[in-house]
Amino acid sequence: MVQRFVLTLSCPDTIGIVAGISGALARYGANILDSAQFGDTASGRFFLRLSFAVARADSDALQQALAEVGHRFAMDLRLTDLERRPRVLILVSKFGHCLNDLLYRYRIGDLAMDIPAIVSNHPDFAGLADWHGISFHHIPVTAAAKQMAEEQLLDLVERHGVDLVVLARYMQVLSPDLCRQLAGRCINIHHSFLPSFKGAKPYHQAYARGVKLIGATAHYVTTDLDEGPIIEQEVERVDHTQDPEALVAAGRDIECRVLARAVKYHLEQRVLLNGHRTVIFR
């Protein structure tokens, strides 16, 4: 039986990295299917995403073969078996457009993932989750009970073996401790007006200032609010004929597209962290 894997790595840039990896895979009997690489002259680091197929999948032996070359080049190395579908926990509040879009893409097979649960601080989307056959958890968040709510959320992450948490317009700020525990595996989506138009009704604020571009940003969640490494962005031109409601509608569509692409890139191991930035192998 043929198995497919994706290998991603980053390390200090030097001579012989690709030769070392391809040699190790050749000795193991693997067939490289595609490869993308990038050497960042600013950071001095090298990034690689490589997919390959192998007829005999002894995971321990494969890991050992890669570990030897990984140690030689001081690599941060990750091997992903494509037969295992990542488990994704989706968080939402009262705006359901991104949730609906992700569930649709999940149902048609565009996003290769399993969704063990949907979590919300409001009960509004319990019926939608039930229609999709997905467990729904209503975890109210108040100032007094915020820590307890986050403990319940983290318990779900651990109990369901969650690989990725997606904030699909989840309108709660995660604590620094939870951000650290979910580092590199939590994606957020928001409009791209920040930091100019903060708080309530950002599209109305943008309309009042006569903006000509609206957009959305998907990024990894960090302790710096809305400032994590950016995965994907998109903008759309608007003009004076569009009122605030039209801007909101356009913004919803952009947010759905941007979040879906960011989640897809992450699921397919196409995102590598490069300090505060990302390398995206599309």
Secondary structure, DSSP 8 states (H G I E B T S, - for coil): --EEEEEEEEEE--TTHHHHHHHHHHHHT-EEEEEEEEEETTTTEEEEEEEEEESS--HHHHHHHHHHHHHHTT-EEEEEETTS--EEEEEE-S--HHHHHHHHHHHTTSS--EEEEEEESSSTTHHHHHHTT-EEEE----TTTHHHHHHHHHHHHHHTT-SEEEESS--S---HHHHHHTTTSEEEEEETTTTTS-SS-HHHHHHHTT-SEEEEEEEE--SSTT-S-EEEEEEEE--TT--HHHHHHHHHHHHHHHHHHHHHHHHTT-EEEETTEEEE--
